[in-house]
């Protein structure tokens, strides 16, 4: 798994192009003071016994605590590597991460899965505003 974690004063999306036929209809949204986790999953990340889900949750919570926010945006981003997990398995993992964050008192949201989105970002120039993790 590869994560690119941003803290954004403002982050928004507008669904531009559907990439998965079964993706539900999606609408534009904007969030303020949020951690945005760009998530690239590889096949081994969705296998039984993988620790990727737990590591993703821990990294998102760590970044959110550093910025004193509860808002965490989960964004599937299959552009950080060549090997990609099965789309359905990746979607399921993101759903589990969403549920775990919510159970821990965070406010997770997800960008529309199965879409290319027009993105808007306003991020401060701070070393903790951009973090890359690979595991």
N, CA, C and O of each residue as an XYZ file, in Angstrom:
540
protein
N       0.849     -1.172      0.000
C       0.000      0.000      0.000
C       0.890      1.230      0.000
O       1.951      1.272      0.623
N       0.422      2.202     -0.709
C       1.107      3.495     -0.763
C       0.085      4.572     -0.437
O      -1.022      4.591     -0.975
N       0.479      5.455      0.445
C      -0.402      6.538      0.862
C       0.273      7.870      0.622
O       1.462      8.030      0.896
N      -0.463      8.800      0.123
C      -0.037     10.186      0.038
C      -1.062     10.956      0.867
O      -2.217     11.106      0.469
N      -0.620     11.439      2.019
C      -1.524     12.073      2.980
C      -1.294     13.582      2.954
O      -0.173     14.057      3.134
N      -2.363     14.316      2.729
C      -2.323     15.771      2.700
C      -3.205     16.314      3.814
O      -4.261     15.753      4.105
N      -2.775     17.396      4.429
C      -3.700     18.176      5.228
C      -4.156     19.313      4.324
O      -3.332     20.003      3.723
N      -5.458     19.508      4.229
C      -5.993     20.566      3.376
C      -6.905     21.483      4.182
O      -7.788     21.027      4.909
N      -6.676     22.770      4.038
C      -7.605     23.732      4.599
C      -8.955     23.580      3.897
O     -10.015     23.793      4.485
N      -8.878     23.204      2.622
C     -10.091     22.994      1.818
C      -9.782     21.943      0.759
O      -8.757     22.012      0.081
N     -10.680     20.971      0.625
C     -10.535     19.921     -0.386
C     -11.910     19.622     -0.965
O     -12.876     19.399     -0.236
N     -11.975     19.622     -2.275
C     -13.257     19.343     -2.923
C     -13.098     18.510     -4.172
O     -12.011     18.396     -4.738
N     -14.211     17.927     -4.587
C     -14.220     17.123     -5.801
C     -15.520     17.319     -6.563
O     -16.559     17.670     -6.004
N     -15.415     17.077     -7.867
C     -16.562     17.078     -8.756
C     -16.395     15.871     -9.672
O     -15.453     15.842    -10.465
N     -17.277     14.872     -9.591
C     -17.132     13.690    -10.437
C     -17.122     14.086    -11.914
O     -18.038     14.751    -12.399
N     -16.073     13.668    -12.615
C     -15.904     14.090    -13.998
C     -16.116     12.952    -15.000
O     -16.705     13.164    -16.060
N     -15.639     11.742    -14.670
C     -15.715     10.640    -15.616
C     -15.881      9.327    -14.845
O     -15.066      8.997    -13.983
N     -16.929      8.594    -15.159
C     -17.174      7.306    -14.512
C     -16.214      6.274    -15.098
O     -16.097      6.141    -16.316
N     -15.522      5.540    -14.208
C     -14.559      4.527    -14.668
C     -15.004      3.103    -14.356
O     -14.483      2.149    -14.936
N     -15.956      2.954    -13.451
C     -16.521      1.638    -13.139
C     -18.016      1.679    -13.437
O     -18.741      2.533    -12.927
N     -18.459      0.755    -14.260
C     -19.842      0.750    -14.701
C     -20.847      0.733    -13.553
O     -21.895      1.375    -13.632
N     -20.529     -0.002    -12.484
C     -21.476     -0.155    -11.389
C     -21.353      0.943    -10.331
O     -21.991      0.855     -9.281
N     -20.563      1.954    -10.583
C     -20.414      3.044     -9.618
C     -21.736      3.806     -9.510
O     -22.341      4.145    -10.528
N     -22.189      4.078     -8.273
C     -23.438      4.824     -8.117
C     -23.260      6.282     -8.541
O     -22.140      6.776     -8.669
N     -24.379      6.950     -8.753
C     -24.320      8.370     -9.088
C     -23.595      9.115     -7.976
O     -23.704      8.758     -6.803
N     -22.859     10.145     -8.349
C     -22.045     10.886     -7.378
C     -22.268     12.377     -7.561
O     -22.676     12.849     -8.622
N     -21.984     13.101     -6.484
C     -22.176     14.550     -6.528
C     -20.928     15.259     -6.011
O     -20.129     14.667     -5.285
N     -20.763     16.516     -6.381
C     -19.614     17.284     -5.897
C     -19.742     17.568     -4.400
O     -20.851     17.675     -3.876
N     -18.616     17.688     -3.727
C     -18.577     18.037     -2.306
C     -17.296     18.786     -2.014
O     -16.322     18.698     -2.762
N     -17.310     19.528     -0.912
C     -16.130     20.233     -0.427
C     -16.079     20.074      1.085
O     -17.107     20.111      1.761
N     -14.866     19.895      1.607
C     -14.660     19.770      3.049
C     -13.531     20.691      3.473
O     -12.607     20.956      2.704
N     -13.613     21.171      4.691
C     -12.594     22.063      5.221
C     -11.870     21.414      6.389
O     -12.440     20.617      7.135
N     -10.600     21.776      6.530
C      -9.751     21.301      7.625
C      -9.796     19.776      7.733
O     -10.239     19.212      8.733
N      -9.321     19.135      6.664
C      -9.403     17.679      6.560
C      -8.062     17.068      6.201
O      -7.236     17.673      5.518
N      -7.875     15.856      6.681
C      -6.786     15.016      6.210
C      -7.315     14.306      4.972
O      -8.407     13.740      5.009
N      -6.566     14.325      3.884
C      -6.976     13.654      2.654
C      -5.957     12.551      2.389
O      -4.766     12.816      2.228
N      -6.438     11.321      2.347
C      -5.550     10.173      2.168
C      -5.738      9.621      0.758
O      -6.767      9.018      0.452
N      -4.740      9.830     -0.096
C      -4.709      9.246     -1.428
C      -4.191      7.817     -1.248
O      -3.074      7.620     -0.770
N      -4.995      6.820     -1.628
C      -4.706      5.422     -1.307
C      -4.476      4.620     -2.579
O      -5.343      4.546     -3.450
N      -3.296      4.023     -2.670
C      -2.994      3.089     -3.756
C      -2.839      1.698     -3.136
O      -1.942      1.466     -2.325
N      -3.717      0.787     -3.525
C      -3.644     -0.582     -3.009
C      -3.103     -1.524     -4.065
O      -3.461     -1.457     -5.241
N      -2.227     -2.407     -3.604
C      -1.663     -3.445     -4.463
C      -2.338     -4.774     -4.123
O      -2.981     -4.876     -3.079
N      -2.210     -5.786     -4.969
C      -2.910     -7.047     -4.728
C      -2.667     -7.641     -3.334
O      -3.607     -8.151     -2.724
N      -1.443     -7.589     -2.817
C      -1.172     -8.195     -1.514
C      -1.848     -7.442     -0.362
O      -1.999     -7.997      0.726
N      -2.251     -6.205     -0.582
C      -2.894     -5.409      0.470
C      -4.301     -5.896      0.800
O      -4.795     -5.666      1.903
N      -4.941     -6.562     -0.142
C      -6.324     -6.999      0.064
C      -6.421     -8.498      0.347
O      -7.519     -9.046      0.441
N      -5.274     -9.156      0.482
C      -5.280    -10.583      0.806
C      -5.577    -10.778      2.291
O      -5.282     -9.914      3.115
N      -6.158    -11.913      2.611
C      -6.450    -12.239      4.006
C      -5.153    -12.249      4.807
O      -4.139    -12.787      4.362
N      -5.199    -11.656      5.979
C      -4.020    -11.598      6.840
C      -3.144    -10.386      6.617
O      -2.166    -10.199      7.341
N      -3.466     -9.547      5.626
C      -2.681     -8.338      5.376
C      -2.895     -7.339      6.511
O      -3.993     -7.224      7.055
N      -1.836     -6.626      6.854
C      -1.933     -5.592      7.891
C      -2.196     -4.211      7.289
O      -2.203     -3.215      8.012
N      -2.409     -4.142      5.980
C      -2.558     -2.855      5.300
C      -3.734     -2.046      5.840
O      -3.613     -0.833      6.011
N      -4.859     -2.688      6.109
C      -6.034     -1.972      6.621
C      -5.724     -1.285      7.943
O      -6.036     -0.108      8.121
N      -5.118     -2.010      8.861
C      -4.783     -1.449     10.170
C      -3.764     -0.325     10.036
O      -3.884      0.700     10.708
N      -2.772     -0.501      9.185
C      -1.762      0.545      8.993
C      -2.377      1.805      8.386
O      -2.004      2.921      8.746
N      -3.311      1.622      7.473
C      -3.994      2.773      6.871
C      -4.768      3.539      7.946
O      -4.687      4.765      8.017
N      -5.517      2.814      8.781
C      -6.277      3.463      9.851
C      -5.333      4.214     10.787
O      -5.583      5.373     11.119
N      -4.258      3.567     11.212
C      -3.319      4.200     12.155
C      -2.673      5.450     11.564
O      -2.528      6.458     12.256
N      -2.288      5.393     10.302
C      -1.661      6.563      9.670
C      -2.650      7.707      9.510
O      -2.281      8.864      9.710
N      -3.886      7.417      9.158
C      -4.901      8.462      9.015
C      -5.181      9.112     10.367
O      -5.275     10.336     10.461
N      -5.312      8.301     11.407
C      -5.574      8.843     12.744
C      -4.395      9.680     13.242
O      -4.594     10.736     13.842
N      -3.174      9.215     12.997
C      -1.976      9.959     13.412
C      -1.964     11.344     12.758
O      -1.770     12.357     13.431
N      -2.174     11.375     11.443
C      -2.150     12.656     10.728
C      -3.274     13.574     11.215
O      -3.065     14.775     11.389
N      -4.446     13.018     11.431
C      -5.570     13.830     11.908
C      -5.267     14.417     13.288
O      -5.582     15.578     13.548
N      -4.662     13.630     14.167
C      -4.299     14.158     15.497
C      -3.291     15.294     15.378
O      -3.396     16.294     16.090
N      -2.307     15.148     14.477
C      -1.297     16.199     14.302
C      -1.945     17.520     13.904
O      -1.473     18.586     14.302
N      -3.018     17.461     13.126
C      -3.685     18.676     12.648
C      -4.932     19.001     13.455
O      -5.670     19.925     13.114
N      -5.171     18.251     14.520
C      -6.309     18.491     15.401
C      -7.623     18.578     14.631
O      -8.399     19.519     14.796
N      -7.850     17.579     13.789
C      -9.099     17.487     13.029
C      -9.655     16.080     13.158
O      -8.918     15.135     13.439
N     -10.922     15.949     12.957
C     -11.593     14.643     12.958
C     -12.009     14.245     11.545
O     -12.433     13.112     11.316
N     -11.889     15.174     10.598
C     -12.336     14.932      9.222
C     -11.236     14.211      8.435
O     -10.114     14.704      8.328
N     -11.572     13.042      7.888
C     -10.626     12.258      7.089
C     -11.299     11.898      5.763
O     -12.328     11.222      5.750
N     -10.722     12.346      4.660
C     -11.227     12.038      3.333
C     -10.414     10.870      2.785
O      -9.187     10.938      2.718
N     -11.100      9.802      2.396
C     -10.455      8.625      1.811
C     -10.637      8.703      0.301
O     -11.762      8.758     -0.195
N      -9.525      8.707     -0.425
C      -9.562      8.874     -1.878
C      -8.761      7.758     -2.544
O      -7.537      7.702     -2.418
N      -9.454      6.877     -3.249
C      -8.773      5.823     -3.997
C      -7.968      6.476     -5.117
O      -8.501      7.237     -5.925
N      -6.681      6.163     -5.149
C      -5.774      6.820     -6.091
C      -4.808      5.765     -6.624
O      -3.771      5.507     -6.013
N      -5.138      5.166     -7.741
C      -4.347      4.050     -8.266
C      -3.193      4.507     -9.151
O      -2.841      3.828    -10.116
N      -2.612      5.639     -8.830
C      -1.552      6.200     -9.672
C      -0.199      6.274     -8.966
O       0.714      6.940     -9.454
N      -0.061      5.604     -7.832
C       1.206      5.646     -7.097
C       2.052      4.398     -7.321
O       3.111      4.255     -6.710
N       1.609      3.508     -8.176
C       2.360      2.289     -8.462
C       1.761      1.579     -9.664
O       0.685      1.935    -10.143
N       2.476      0.572    -10.141
C       2.024     -0.150    -11.328
C       1.038     -1.266    -11.007
O       0.092     -1.486    -11.764
N       1.243     -1.974     -9.897
C       0.369     -3.095     -9.532
C      -0.829     -2.560     -8.762
O      -0.688     -1.778     -7.822
N      -2.012     -3.000     -9.182
C      -3.241     -2.496     -8.577
C      -4.077     -3.648     -8.037
O      -4.154     -4.710     -8.653
N      -4.701     -3.433     -6.884
C      -5.617     -4.410     -6.317
C      -6.895     -4.467     -7.149
O      -7.221     -3.527     -7.875
N      -7.605     -5.572     -7.034
C      -8.908     -5.716     -7.665
C      -9.810     -4.576     -7.180
O      -9.856     -4.307     -5.979
N     -10.525     -3.903     -8.082
C     -11.334     -2.746     -7.674
C     -12.366     -3.059     -6.587
O     -12.555     -2.254     -5.676
N     -13.027     -4.199     -6.665
C     -14.038     -4.536     -5.646
C     -13.394     -4.776     -4.288
O     -13.916     -4.327     -3.267
N     -12.271     -5.474     -4.265
C     -11.569     -5.730     -3.003
C     -11.047     -4.424     -2.413
O     -11.085     -4.229     -1.198
N     -10.563     -3.533     -3.269
C     -10.072     -2.236     -2.795
C     -11.219     -1.412     -2.225
O     -11.065     -0.781     -1.179
N     -12.353     -1.410     -2.890
C     -13.527     -0.676     -2.396
C     -13.958     -1.232     -1.037
O     -14.296     -0.468     -0.132
N     -13.948     -2.550     -0.893
C     -14.326     -3.170      0.385
C     -13.371     -2.754      1.507
O     -13.808     -2.482      2.625
N     -12.074     -2.705      1.211
C     -11.103     -2.296      2.228
C     -11.341     -0.847      2.644
O     -11.283     -0.526      3.831
N     -11.603      0.013      1.695
C     -11.875      1.418      2.014
C     -13.140      1.525      2.868
O     -13.187      2.334      3.794
N     -14.147      0.735      2.575
C     -15.374      0.739      3.385
C     -15.076      0.311      4.821
O     -15.604      0.905      5.761
N     -14.237     -0.712      5.001
C     -13.877     -1.162      6.353
C     -13.092     -0.084      7.096
O     -13.317      0.148      8.284
N     -12.171      0.573      6.394
C     -11.403      1.661      7.009
C     -12.345      2.785      7.423
O     -12.217      3.336      8.516
N     -13.283      3.124      6.559
C     -14.280      4.153      6.863
C     -15.015      3.797      8.160
O     -15.146      4.637      9.051
N     -15.488      2.570      8.264
C     -16.231      2.140      9.449
C     -15.367      2.191     10.706
O     -15.840      2.600     11.767
N     -14.117      1.784     10.597
C     -13.219      1.805     11.760
C     -12.936      3.236     12.219
O     -12.914      3.509     13.419
N     -12.723      4.138     11.281
C     -12.492      5.535     11.641
C     -13.729      6.131     12.306
O     -13.623      6.846     13.303
N     -14.876      5.838     11.761
C     -16.120      6.344     12.333
C     -16.320      5.811     13.757
O     -16.714      6.558     14.652
N     -16.052      4.530     13.959
C     -16.189      3.920     15.291
C     -15.224      4.542     16.296
O     -15.484      4.536     17.499
N     -14.107      5.080     15.800
C     -13.101      5.698     16.672
C     -13.367      7.189     16.897
O     -12.553      7.871     17.521
N     -14.492      7.701     16.399
C     -14.846      9.093     16.648
C     -14.414     10.072     15.571
O     -14.530     11.283     15.758
N     -13.921      9.573     14.451
C     -13.533     10.451     13.347
C     -14.729     10.663     12.424
O     -15.759     10.003     12.561
N     -14.578     11.588     11.487
C     -15.634     11.906     10.526
C     -15.132     11.564      9.116
O     -14.767     12.460      8.354
N     -15.115     10.278      8.771
C     -14.612      9.907      7.459
C     -15.629     10.186      6.349
O     -16.840     10.071      6.543
N     -15.108     10.546      5.208
C     -15.898     10.676      3.985
C     -15.068     10.055      2.870
O     -13.855      9.886      2.998
N     -15.730      9.724      1.795
C     -15.027      9.124      0.663
C     -15.331      9.907     -0.604
O     -16.459     10.342     -0.835
N     -14.305     10.073     -1.410
C     -14.553     10.624     -2.741
C     -15.297      9.538     -3.523
O     -15.198      8.361     -3.177
N     -16.030      9.908     -4.559
C     -16.783      8.914     -5.311
C     -15.861      7.840     -5.898
O     -14.965      8.131     -6.690
N     -16.105      6.598     -5.488
C     -15.308      5.469     -5.962
C     -15.788      5.095     -7.359
O     -16.989      5.015     -7.615
N     -14.839      4.870     -8.253
C     -15.190      4.509     -9.620
C     -15.344      5.704    -10.540
O     -15.982      5.616    -11.589
N     -14.754      6.825    -10.139
C     -14.797      8.053    -10.937
C     -13.422      8.691    -10.988
O     -12.629      8.559    -10.056
N     -13.147      9.382    -12.084
C     -12.100     10.378    -12.086
C     -12.795     11.661    -11.647
O     -13.871     11.994    -12.144
N     -12.186     12.362    -10.734
C     -12.795     13.562    -10.169
C     -11.942     14.785    -10.459
O     -10.713     14.722    -10.434
N     -12.609     15.894    -10.733
C     -11.919     17.175    -10.732
C     -11.696     17.501     -9.259
O     -12.638     17.475     -8.467
N     -10.460     17.806     -8.893
C     -10.131     18.069     -7.502
C      -9.731     19.525     -7.302
O      -9.108     20.136     -8.170
N     -10.096     20.067     -6.150
C      -9.604     21.368     -5.735
C      -8.972     21.180     -4.360
O      -9.545     20.536     -3.482
N      -7.791     21.748     -4.190
C      -7.062     21.598     -2.934
C      -6.463     22.933     -2.526
O      -5.947     23.686     -3.352
N      -6.544     23.202     -1.247
C      -5.873     24.350     -0.668
C      -5.115     23.803      0.536
O      -5.708     23.523      1.577
N      -3.808     23.653      0.389
C      -2.985     23.030      1.426
C      -1.879     23.987      1.865
O      -1.260     24.652      1.035
N      -1.634     24.053      3.178
C      -0.587     24.951      3.672
C       0.814     24.423      3.355
O       1.006     23.224      3.156
N       1.767     25.318      3.314
C       3.165     24.950      3.110
C       3.794     24.577      4.436
O       4.473     25.393      5.060
N       3.573     23.369      4.860
C       4.060     22.881      6.148
C       4.559     21.452      5.944
O       3.943     20.710      5.179
N       5.657     21.030      6.600
C       6.196     19.684      6.354
C       5.212     18.560      6.663
O       5.279     17.508      6.027
N       4.312     18.744      7.609
C       3.352     17.691      7.928
C       2.080     17.764      7.060
O       1.159     16.966      7.238
N       2.036     18.710      6.134
C       0.872     18.825      5.250
C       0.959     17.849      4.085
O      -0.017     17.668      3.357
N       2.116     17.217      3.900
C       2.309     16.252      2.816
C       3.184     15.122      3.319
O       4.363     15.320      3.614
N       2.603     13.940      3.414
C       3.335     12.792      3.948
C       3.128     11.604      3.003
O       2.011     11.326      2.565
N       4.216     10.922      2.704
C       4.148      9.713      1.879
C       4.511      8.519      2.745
O       5.503      8.556      3.473
N       3.711      7.457      2.670
C       3.987      6.220      3.398
C       3.850      5.044      2.425
O       2.966      5.024      1.568
N       4.734      4.082      2.580
C       4.658      2.865      1.778
C       4.889      1.685      2.708
O       5.844      1.671      3.485
N       4.012      0.699      2.622
C       4.169     -0.516      3.427
C       3.550     -1.697      2.738
O       3.585     -2.808      3.266
